[in-house]
């Protein structure tokens, strides 16, 4: 008996001792002692400075005022400050003024537009289904919900619950149901011959894997086919989690009658009210199409009247039906098109008619709400009245089922309370409960990574045994507990605390020796220096040029791209219909996201296709990026607008002053001697070569928009 007790005690203590750090609930540590406490602005600095001092690193001085202001603007709202804002801060770069600016930016409507970008990567947000067919889907109201949630600083626990189970809340509002679009992000296969059940299972698997990645920072997908090799998750645990998501309707169904291999969409949607301005646009487009049809008919009638009787008699042999139409007293638009296709295929008349017909088609598409979607709906989650039975899928094969399981969470983490319902709502509450050791850690780590370019845990998606150990474990736990308890899950309070820390405010300028000693800035002995996300590079350029539209929300827009760059085959309309007016210049978050061919300039700057959950974007450096900024039609237009802005706003200045002003528009700071000398050289060579000030300013605008500093914060 004594021996058995000893063995049991040894097993128990060994298990407790070996419990992975991430599965131990965080507690708020005391601030470490440091030699230079006067450098610290808030608690974050004590943890970072302690690590610096222990490794012999010294923090950098505070970043220069202009560079710092630009960094904060780009990090908080994704667009740079105006020259007026910079000048105001240069007059008073105090900590109090800095905090006031941070508060203003956190309250800006553009805050949500910037911070929603990373969340949409997690949510697999896209405007199309994926796979070869890649048909268009309506889920943009979810994107708008995310932007509004960030702007209102919705507590992260509520943010979580509404996205995972808003439809299951008592008396759920339309907005709470729209929020469940988070888990309508998985790709959907509507190719002919698809097994609907197999595709449904793939979507449920995606929801399990994404949930565990986003909220738990775990590689639970490794347990889909067998027990996890490294972390404490069994295949039984995996399918117990699977059961939470296994009760939503199937989204693809075989087409009845005819070819039974064809597929149609059959998922759950919610109707969204159409805004008044959109209805007005539709009516306007419908009227334009109707008027253009009348012009088209008149043009065809006019051309037909030019035929002599002899010509008509000759043509009747080849085109009897069309000649019969001509001899009618009146033809309609469809009849006019038939006549045109048969008799006017070449020459100026044909070109004129084709142009009219294209105009009619475009306006008809707009009158229906867009080329790829009719009506206003959004894809949402819905629970079935009769629950499916869930089984373990042996080796992950949906055709080979094993033991029956019920909805439950991994026992290696905290317990699932009895008061939680055994559905997605219960799961969401379990994820944001105070006992959960992972959710708060994973979330603050992602915020830190967004601001510094790397997480305190560098494997952002994996807090498990094979993941990286935190570089600053005490800081991570302090941030997590503060975020969850003291700040009541406020993202804005956490972000504010970080951007007002001395660690964040440091200069990013570093010597070769310092870079060699800490190439990845693991000890944060310098400020962050990162290339902007793809959408923000374009937003930044549009803002600098004066073209940026501040219009928010609504259906996705389609900036200029070649008309045939979508070449997907199938049942989907693959023409690229370019937007008009200010929709051409809206922020990148509103650009249509097609998985098989997402916006090329975004793809060139490492934006993911969003076929799966993406926790952190890569940052590559390729020739295609330079070619994009130099030659993409959008950037050429931006450069022209920037050149015109420089010329318009500097009419009373001399050339060197104009160049300095242009530089400040692009980079927020004054150029140094070498920079202004280089700009003068470019300007005067272009002026001599082209003989036009307009061309010279275009060269300057193109140069400034292509600078490394312009696309870097």
PyMOL commands that set and color helices and strands:
alter all, ss='L'
color gray80, all
select helices_A, chain A and resi 2-18+21-23+37-39+43-54+65-76+83-91+95-106+110-122+140-151+156-168+174-184+196-216+220-223+235-244+276-305+309-318+320-326+333-343+347-367+394-396+424-431+439-452+473-486+491-499+502-505+512-517+534-545+581-585+588-590+595-597+600-604+623-631+633-649+655-667+673-690+693-705
alter helices_A, ss='H'
color red, helices_A
select strands_A, chain A and resi 252-254+263-265+269-271+377-379+390-393+401-405
alter strands_A, ss='S'
color yellow, strands_A
deselect
rebuild
show_as cartoon
